[in-house]
């Protein structure tokens, strides 16, 4: 035929139509093996299901299926034991496994890829992997919630200044503050579950883009792999990565919450606040300043948040201009997704452990709720009970606070006579509203910081997180 020598022997599974070997630079540049080898178990699981499906369709004989299954098991053992002989021509984990399978069992290994493309194969592997990792992460987030609830239970009686604008605002229970994060994490879990549900669809049988020429029972493949549904459009199945982006978005929100919690741990453990002490085992020292105990763990969680946001934006951007269906750009999905999953899992785990060892400085907190005019709103609300419209009550109380500030006094230093000089609506019972406990107990509606509400919520969490 043609003059040019074909180079099928050069080692690539697809080398048939090529007349030149792949350039070394291209081999390195296009390889995904360094990162997609972590998909090997899922790739093999998918191949086993595919081989069985081909057998059921009569495309492979029973003996062929058995040979392939035995070969795949041997390949899996090699990979698990770190004995798998990778070669530079292995472009990705899918090609590596198929090459090795054929080395081990002979030409019948070449039948495995019938009716399949790496395009539907990689979509499958990624969904299987994500399903596993999201399941693990859900458990990790639950552990973190348990740590928070544990600290809430242990400090149900501790009041602290609640802040807005990082200015002391109103007293709240420390437990109420901690439980706020439990609520956030519960919504995060809902989003992770949603992402999981949409990832949990079986794409195999889509082929490269158009579907399969073989009478494969896709529902059977799905059943073997534990998927409740199959994809309904082959082009969509090999093209889209919205399931991965959705997971990344959910992961970004988890990190946002962890980052806020971390920021508070950094603040609270500072010498300016001293609300809490982080366990020594979770802090590091300074190479120069002997007195330092640094909150590196929450700082790093806060820092890693940017990296997870980055992965979300990276994959969104990768996808935005791609024509259907598969394009090699999609190979960029994996590092983003893997690193985001690793980062979030590690952050969740380390924070859960750190929180268990957190020491709360009750004395400091008790002192801090006694300054900062945290009870001013109580005084305004008292005047409302005496018939003053809230806006006027606010103004009167503002003048009281101003006078205290000028004289360097606290609201609780005031006598009834002092109060009555601002408004004759102040009665004998006015001074009684100026207690931290009273302020907390009056917030008794659902969602408020009153002891009984917080205690009830702790109980609910303890039951639902069991
Ligand atoms: N390594 C590729 C990826 O991760 C697998 C699919 C390659 N498909 C192809 N036709 N080149 O996306």
Boltz pocket constraint, residues with backbone or C-beta under 6 A from the ligand:
constraints:
  - pocket:
      binder: B
      contacts: [[A, 30], [A, 32], [A, 36], [A, 91], [A, 92], [A, 118], [A, 119], [A, 122], [A, 326], [A, 327], [A, 328], [A, 330], [A, 331], [A, 332]]
      max_distance: 6.0
